[in-house]
Amino acid sequence: MAEISIKIAGEEVTAKVKNLTLVWTGLTFILFPILGLLGFLMRLVQGNVFPAFPPEWFYSILTLHGVGMVGLWFVEGMTAVIYLLSKYVKPSVGVSWFSFALTLVGVALLIISTIGGRFGAGWYFLYPLPYKSAEIWPNWATDLYLIGLGVLGIAWTVWVIDVL
Ligand code: HEM
């Protein structure tokens, strides 16, 4: 009897993890082409197809594309690993959704910082350089970018620790 209830509980976890995997994978199918199109736009700009394209916009798109692609594939990899592992161990579904929600907050902050604030430091975002932008982007954009990365760092650390 105990064995049966443990098996049923295990199957419930797998079904819930499956939902989460489907949501993440659905988002990946939407976000990957968008981020890829940003890359395509960058190539067109580099090929001088849009000669008047402002350089500061190029760099903010570069920043969003770079951090977006790397983050997206980290998340998709994590969710696939959790799905496979859930057949053997029980990752907390609550923690996974918590990380999902926090990831959305972090990504929203990154989008506001790059598209709204034109933050364009790419990987050179460590203090103090991004606060010396020659007034190309405001300091609040740097603040939001760093807070966004911090939120993602917390979300993913909690996620990884739970899976470990
Ligand atoms: C889908 C097709 C893709 C296109 C058309 C594309 C295009 C580009 C272009 C034009 C750049 C600017 C290169 C430069 O510095 O001159 C770039 C940068 C970059 N891309 Fe992509 N890319 C694509 C997919 C990816 C993927 C799958 C990843 C990672 C998983 C990725 C990660 C990056 C990173 C990290 C940078 C550098 C960002 C920075 O310097 O701050 N890209 N991409």
Boltz pocket constraint, residues with backbone or C-beta under 6 A from the ligand:
constraints:
  - pocket:
      binder: B
      contacts: [[A, 32], [A, 35], [A, 36], [A, 37], [A, 38], [A, 39], [A, 40], [A, 42], [A, 43], [A, 62], [A, 63], [A, 65], [A, 66], [A, 67], [A, 69], [A, 70], [A, 73], [A, 121], [A, 122], [A, 123]]
      max_distance: 6.0
